[in-house]
Amino acid sequence: MSFLRAARAALAGQSRLPRISVAVAVVVIVAGFSLSCTSNATLKPPNHSAYVSLPANGSVLLLNINGATGTITLGAQTPQQQGLSPNGLVLSPSKKFLYVVNSFAYTISIFNVNSDGTLTLSGPPVAAGASPSAAVIDPTGQYLLVTNSFGDNEAGSVSVFSINASTGALSEVAGSPFFANATPTQIVFTHSGKFVYVTNPSIGMVTGFSFANGVLTLVPGSPTVSGTGATSLAVDGADQYLYVANPSATNLPPYSAVVGNIAGFNIDPGTGALSPLAGSPFITPGANSGPTAIVVDPSGQFVYAVTPGSGSSILGFTITALNGQLVPITGSPFGLTAGGFFALFDPGGNYLYIGTQTGIAGYTYNSSTGAPTAVKGSPFSVGTQPGGMVFSQ
């Protein structure tokens, strides 16, 4: 209706036009508007492909996802190899290469992505650091970063590799691996690519870096205290706020009985330094345990965190636009199938997927209230506990 009002206002300002011309113009505009609405209403979300790592099997599984329903069917699986324990995985921006971190083997496997989505191993694995965990590619697509949980003097690190755009081959950059404090696990870039943050669960902290030309430099004040067990992190769409799931954190009265919380931080746009948000940490009474995975929805309105165990749940929050504070969604926490190993949205932002004990749970969510609803047939079994998941399209 606002479109029509604007059209009428514009036509009203052209009083010298013959009345019949005005009438024709309005009819054309209305007809075009009607056709546009009809066309948009019939559009269906595209189907997607995704990959999930299966640590116990030593393999990677292709998933086919129905864009209209969110349901998952299983595709081809790479040959199983014992002693690898693949976990973190990430696709190159070109979607030609998949990089998989093998936690037990201390290596990175490189796969070529075929036209039908199947994977073909590309040469021998590349050496990583001790107990590599997660992987991420910078927004330019030039560098692969991998967290290594252990190293000299029990300190962890981040390995940085340059990516050959033609072949997918990796070359470790000068100065890599970069010191990242104790047991770094999860890793995230800001959307600008200026800053990188990793969790340090064994010390309950977050380590931040500035990033330029493959080089990591600690941001001022890093590491920053987050909370016991800091294990997962997410950045809002505007690169203003960082949210961290602390599954074992203790809370002050009146929430002493609640285990775990979410820490929120302001990100300094110039330096990347972190400072606590007012009201942080954010707590959800009624949750059975602390959150182990966290994600921001693509619209930037909501934060979802997931707790593990047989009575696991989804914790939902609305992001306050002015200050980044989290306000629980009505009905949170929401019950879900046991899990909490990872959480991510499909490329269209229509579905939320969560790693469970033996598969993947899928949810739609209300764009106004944020309340999640299980996809029909969820959870979808993959036969064993998944390690990580990434969408290819």
C-alpha positions in Angstrom: 0.0 0.0 0.0 2.8 2.4 0.7 4.1 1.9 -2.9 0.6 2.8 -4.3 0.4 5.9 -2.1 3.8 7.1 -3.3 2.7 6.5 -6.9 -0.5 8.4 -6.4 1.3 11.3 -4.8 3.7 11.5 -7.7 0.9 11.5 -10.2 -1.0 14.1 -8.3 1.9 16.5 -8.6 1.7 16.4 -12.4 -1.7 18.2 -12.7 -1.1 19.3 -16.3 -1.3 15.8 -17.6 -4.5 14.8 -19.3 -6.8 12.9 -16.9 -6.8 9.8 -19.1 -3.0 9.7 -19.0 -3.0 9.7 -15.2 -5.6 6.9 -15.2 -3.5 4.8 -17.5 -0.4 5.4 -15.5 -2.1 4.3 -12.3 -3.4 1.2 -14.0 0.1 0.3 -15.2 1.6 0.9 -11.9 -1.0 -1.2 -10.1 -0.7 -4.0 -12.6 3.0 -4.0 -12.3 2.8 -4.0 -8.5 0.3 -6.9 -8.7 2.6 -8.9 -11.0 5.6 -8.3 -8.7 3.7 -9.5 -5.7 2.5 -12.6 -7.5 6.0 -13.4 -8.7 7.5 -13.0 -5.3 4.8 -15.1 -3.7 5.5 -18.0 -6.0 9.3 -17.9 -5.5 10.6 -20.8 -3.5 13.9 -20.8 -1.5 16.6 -22.6 -3.4 17.9 -26.0 -2.4 21.3 -26.3 -0.7 24.2 -28.6 -0.3 26.2 -28.9 2.9 29.0 -30.9 4.3 29.3 -32.4 7.8 32.4 -33.9 9.4 32.1 -37.2 11.2 35.0 -37.6 13.7 34.3 -41.2 14.7 34.1 -42.3 11.1 37.1 -40.3 9.8 35.0 -39.0 6.9 32.9 -36.1 5.5 29.3 -36.5 4.5 27.4 -34.6 1.8 24.0 -33.3 2.8 21.1 -32.3 0.4 18.8 -29.7 2.0 15.4 -28.9 0.6 15.1 -25.1 0.5 11.3 -25.2 0.7 11.0 -27.5 3.7 14.4 -27.5 5.4 14.5 -31.3 5.4 17.9 -33.1 5.0 18.7 -36.2 3.0 22.1 -37.9 3.0 24.4 -37.9 0.0 27.8 -39.4 -0.7 30.4 -40.0 2.1 34.2 -39.8 1.7 36.1 -43.1 2.4 36.4 -43.7 6.1 39.9 -43.3 7.6 40.7 -44.1 11.2 43.0 -41.9 13.2 42.0 -38.6 11.6 39.0 -37.3 13.7 37.9 -34.6 11.2 36.2 -31.7 13.0 36.4 -28.1 11.7 35.8 -27.6 8.0 35.5 -24.6 5.7 34.8 -24.0 2.0 36.8 -21.6 -0.2 34.7 -18.7 -1.5 34.9 -20.2 -5.0 33.2 -23.4 -3.6 35.9 -25.4 -5.4 37.9 -26.6 -2.4 36.9 -27.9 1.1 39.4 -27.8 3.9 39.0 -30.3 6.8 40.9 -30.1 10.1 42.0 -33.6 11.4 42.3 -33.2 15.2 44.0 -36.6 15.9 46.3 -36.5 12.8 47.4 -32.9 13.3 46.8 -32.3 9.6 44.5 -30.5 7.1 42.9 -32.4 4.3 42.1 -30.6 1.0 39.2 -31.8 -1.1 38.2 -30.8 -4.6 34.5 -30.2 -4.9 33.0 -31.9 -8.0 30.1 -30.5 -10.0 27.7 -33.0 -8.3 28.9 -32.0 -4.8 31.0 -35.1 -4.2 34.5 -34.7 -2.8 37.8 -35.9 -4.2 40.9 -35.8 -2.0 43.6 -33.4 -3.4 47.0 -34.7 -2.7 48.5 -35.5 0.8 47.3 -33.7 3.9 49.1 -30.5 5.0 50.7 -30.4 8.5 48.9 -28.3 11.1 49.8 -27.6 14.7 49.0 -29.9 17.7 45.4 -30.9 18.1 43.9 -28.5 15.4 40.3 -27.7 16.1 38.6 -25.1 13.9 39.1 -23.4 10.6 38.0 -20.2 9.0 38.9 -18.4 5.7 39.2 -14.6 5.7 36.6 -12.6 3.8 39.0 -12.0 0.8 39.4 -15.8 0.4 43.2 -15.5 0.4 44.0 -17.1 3.8 43.0 -20.1 5.8 43.3 -19.9 9.6 43.4 -23.0 11.9 43.4 -23.1 15.7 45.9 -25.4 17.4 44.8 -26.3 20.9 48.3 -27.2 22.1 51.9 -26.2 21.5 55.1 -25.3 23.3 54.7 -24.7 27.1 51.0 -25.7 26.8 50.3 -22.6 24.8 48.1 -22.8 21.8 48.4 -21.1 18.4 46.7 -20.1 15.1 48.3 -21.3 11.9 47.8 -19.1 8.8 48.1 -20.4 5.3 47.9 -18.6 2.0 45.5 -20.3 -0.5 46.4 -20.9 -4.2 43.2 -19.8 -5.9 43.7 -22.1 -8.8 44.8 -25.3 -7.1 43.6 -24.8 -3.5 47.1 -25.6 -2.3 48.2 -24.2 1.1 51.4 -22.5 2.0 52.1 -21.4 5.6 52.9 -17.7 5.9 56.0 -16.3 7.6 55.6 -16.0 11.3 53.0 -18.7 11.5 51.9 -20.3 13.9 50.9 -17.2 16.0 50.7 -17.4 19.8 47.0 -17.6 20.9 47.2 -18.3 24.6 46.0 -21.6 26.1 43.8 -24.1 24.2 42.3 -21.9 21.5 39.4 -23.7 19.9 36.7 -21.8 18.0 37.6 -18.9 15.7 35.7 -16.1 14.0 36.4 -13.2 11.7 34.6 -9.9 11.8 32.8 -9.3 8.5 35.3 -6.6 7.6 38.2 -9.0 7.9 40.0 -6.6 10.2 39.8 -8.6 13.4 39.9 -12.3 14.5 38.8 -13.7 17.8 39.4 -17.2 19.3 38.0 -18.8 22.5 40.3 -20.1 25.2 38.1 -22.4 27.2 40.7 -23.7 29.7 41.3 -20.2 31.0 37.8 -18.7 30.3 39.1 -16.0 28.0 38.9 -14.7 24.4 42.0 -13.7 22.5 41.7 -11.0 19.8 43.9 -10.2 16.9 44.0 -7.6 14.1 44.6 -9.2 10.7 46.5 -7.8 7.7 48.3 -9.6 4.9 48.2 -13.0 6.7 49.7 -11.6 9.9 48.0 -11.8 13.3 48.7 -9.1 15.9 47.2 -9.2 19.4 44.7 -6.4 20.0 45.1 -4.1 23.1 44.1 -5.8 26.3 44.0 -9.3 24.9 43.2 -11.9 26.2 39.9 -10.7 27.7 38.0 -12.5 30.5 34.8 -14.0 29.3 33.7 -16.9 31.6 34.6 -20.4 32.6 34.7 -22.8 29.6 34.4 -20.1 26.9 33.7 -22.3 23.9 31.9 -20.6 21.1 31.6 -17.1 19.7 29.7 -15.0 17.2 29.9 -11.5 15.8 26.8 -9.4 14.9 26.3 -8.3 11.3 27.6 -4.7 11.9 30.8 -5.8 13.6 29.8 -3.9 16.7 29.4 -6.8 19.2 31.0 -10.1 20.1 29.0 -12.8 21.9 30.6 -15.7 23.7 29.0 -18.9 25.2 30.4 -19.8 28.6 29.0 -23.2 29.5 30.6 -23.6 32.9 30.5 -20.0 34.2 29.1 -19.3 37.6 26.6 -16.5 38.2 25.9 -14.0 41.0 22.7 -14.0 43.0 19.8 -14.2 42.2 21.1 -16.6 39.5 23.6 -18.6 41.5 21.7 -21.8 40.7 22.0 -21.2 36.9 25.1 -22.7 35.3 26.6 -20.9 32.3 25.9 -17.6 30.6 26.7 -15.5 27.5 29.2 -12.7 27.7 28.7 -9.7 25.4 31.4 -7.3 24.3 31.7 -4.0 22.4 34.3 -4.3 19.5 36.4 -1.1 19.2 36.2 -0.4 15.4 39.7 1.0 15.3 41.7 -1.4 17.5 39.5 -4.5 17.9 39.8 -4.2 21.7 36.9 -5.7 23.6 34.9 -4.1 26.5 32.0 -5.7 28.3 28.5 -4.7 27.3 26.3 -3.2 30.0 24.3 -6.0 31.6 26.7 -8.7 30.5 26.8 -11.6 31.2 23.4 -12.5 30.0 21.6 -15.4 31.8 18.6 -17.6 31.0 16.9 -19.1 34.1 15.4 -22.5 33.4 18.2 -23.8 31.1 19.4 -27.2 32.1 23.0 -26.4 31.5 25.3 -23.8 30.1 25.4 -23.0 26.3 28.0 -24.6 24.2 27.3 -23.1 20.7 26.1 -19.7 19.7 25.0 -17.9 16.5 23.6 -14.6 15.3 20.8 -14.8 12.7 21.5 -13.2 9.3 19.0 -10.4 9.9 21.1 -9.4 13.0 18.0 -9.4 15.2 18.5 -12.5 17.2 21.1 -14.6 19.1 20.6 -18.3 19.6 22.7 -20.4 22.0 22.4 -24.1 22.5 22.9 -26.3 25.6 24.0 -30.0 25.4 22.7 -33.1 27.1 19.5 -35.1 27.1 17.4 -32.1 28.3 19.1 -29.6 26.0 17.4 -26.4 24.8 17.7 -23.4 22.6 18.2 -20.1 24.3 16.8 -17.2 22.2 17.6 -13.5 22.6 16.7 -10.3 20.8 19.7 -7.9 20.2 18.9 -4.4 21.4 20.0 -2.3 18.5 21.3 0.7 20.5 23.6 -1.1 22.9 23.9 -4.8 21.9 22.2 -6.0 25.1 20.5 -9.4 24.9 16.8 -9.7 25.9 15.3 -13.2 26.3 12.7 -14.1 23.6 9.3 -15.0 25.1 9.3 -18.7 25.7 13.0 -19.1 26.0 14.5 -21.6 26.7 12.9 -23.8 24.0 13.2 -27.6 24.2 15.1 -29.4 21.4 16.6 -32.7 20.7 19.8 -33.5 22.6 22.9 -31.8 21.2 24.6 -28.5 21.1 27.8 -29.2 19.2 27.3 -26.4 16.6 24.7 -24.0 15.4 24.5 -22.3 12.0 22.0 -20.8 9.5 21.4 -21.8 5.9 22.6 -19.2 3.3 19.1 -17.8 2.9 18.6 -17.4 6.7 15.5 -19.5 6.6 16.6 -22.4 8.8 18.7 -22.9 11.9 20.7 -26.2 12.1 22.1 -27.6 15.3 24.5 -30.5 15.8 23.0 -33.3 18.0 24.3 -36.5 19.5 23.6 -38.5 16.3 22.6 -36.0 13.7 21.3 -32.5 12.9 18.2 -30.8 14.2 16.5 -28.2 11.9 14.3 -25.2 12.9 12.5 -22.4 11.3 12.1 -19.2 13.3 9.5 -16.4 13.5 11.0 -13.3 12.0 9.1 -11.1 14.4 9.3 -12.9 17.7 12.3 -15.1 17.0 10.6 -18.3 18.3 11.9 -21.4 16.7 9.8 -24.3 15.3 11.2 -27.7 14.5 11.3 -28.7 10.8 9.2 -31.8 9.9 11.2 -34.9 10.4 13.9 -33.2 12.6 16.3 -34.4 13.9 18.0 -35.9 10.8 20.3 -38.8 11.7 23.8 -39.0 10.2 24.6 -42.2 12.2 27.1 -40.7 14.5 28.0 -37.5 16.3 28.9 -34.7 13.9 31.9 -32.5 14.3 31.2 -29.5 12.2 29.0 -28.3 9.3 29.4 -25.9 6.4 27.0 -24.9 3.5 28.3 -25.0 -0.1 25.4 -23.1 -1.7 
